[in-house]
Amino acid sequence: MDNKDSEAEIHPLKTEDVKAQENHEHFVERRIVKSSGLSRLSRWRTAAFFISLFLCLVIVFAFSFIIPCPERPVSERTWFQYYNSAVPYPFLGIEDVNADKVQDVLFAFKSSNGSSSFNVSCLDEGLPSPCAFIAAVSGTNGSVLWESPAAQDVQWLQCGIQQLGMAAAPGCLVVERPLSLTALDLRTGEVLWRQSHDFGANYTVLTPLSVIPDVDEDGVQDLIIFITKGAQVKFFIHSGKTGQQVGSTGSLSVDGNARYVRLHLRSSSYFLFYTEKSLYAYSLKDLCSAAVGREVKLSDFQPDSLWEKHIDHATHRFELLSLLSFGDIHYLAKVPGHSRDNILVVNSEMATLINTKDLHVMWTLNVSRLLSEPLLGYYKPDDHGIILESEIGPNRKKIMIVESESGAVQWELKLNSRAGSPGPATLPTADHRSAFLMWGDYQEPGNETTHRAPLQKLYLFHPSYTHVLLELRNSTDQIIAFTAALFERSRHACYVLLRGPQPGEEPGPVSLMKRKLKEDVSVSRVIWLHHMAGDEEQHIRDRLYRMRFQSRD
């Protein structure tokens, strides 16, 4: 110990060098050990990366080549479904019945037996023959998906109602005469429940039927049905789950044959009943409370203070008509606004749009007697337009597209028209506008002939060519119902025709047809409302043939 101390005293720098050397050797050893650990960790990371990459490639390969992709249904451009001896009803429903992401067609007809595809008869459901069948037809190829003898006689058919009978899929509700409600499963056509009422004769069911919140607290939304008989409107609520009536039948006094429209005003819901001379308003809460016999609390319902102020709660007359000097009401329709629906009131001389927020007149427009209910479409991108089809003389009509915000007439057309001609239809296009389909018989100005009966022709109009009509087809058959729809999401634009005898006539041949719109556009006849320089017929056809569509949710 003394020798070491002496050595340190004699050679102090040497001792420091030795210590530094020892510290350096220990540092290098630790660094080597640490580097060896990092090297092993790096190799594990590299291996994990390549294993993950290999697994990803295997999964991609399996999904690309081994596991087959789901087949997309190939829709036929045109199909027909025929019945030999039947009478069709004027209803067409468009719903996805078989869950293949292609819309299908539902309709009703009266016959002794169904089609040859299903060996079913009226007697199978205990119904007298002939009876009313509800049928679902595939939108892809026209094959019958199901047929169900549902009623003795159909007054109304409404499909797409959620939670009927607790079914997973939407259902259809059939209203028959004498008054009976039958709920059908949309997927199978099976009867979910059936309920009947005895109101005698001479009553009319007000349509469409309305779905309301769960009143009987069974976890399923309910239905409210209105019927008119004389100067009374009766209403009753039915459970959507079982069909049982909830509470008792209510009664409303009106001064004539009434119709109704339902308005949603943010947190409130009102039913407007209108006759030729009067307008009545009832809140959903008032109707439910009257039927159940106690105050019903509806979630998120707040009465509109301005509307409540204009309702005479003794008679429920709505003072809107007296304030604005209306009368002789032919149609009442709701038109979407910025934050809530507005009211379109149409009488024999004019159409008036009322703002439901402050009940002021937004605009008025002179019109003659309407031939069909007002229809909504888009003449300008994302700007609602109202299609009004009015009578302007014997076998003559005028179709106007009116801007909903201002009441300005954006486009109009005069056509010859036969009695019972189908109303117009619209299809949403990818440019945020609409393609308009209308029936009539166009004749060039100065070349009108009045000695022959008007033909029944289908025309296509799109706002990108305001000076052009396309004549798509000429039908001589009696059309019972007509509609147009996108049969697949944002594609496969089609129209559907139901033809046959009118209800009340003798049974005869019935045909249901679906046709892709482009098939008619490619062979259509171009009609020039006025010529534009540089336009050619084939160029117009090609542009409209390439027109794309877009579903609006």
Disulfide bonds with the S-S distance in Angstrom:
Cys122-Cys131 2.14
Cys159-Cys172 2.08
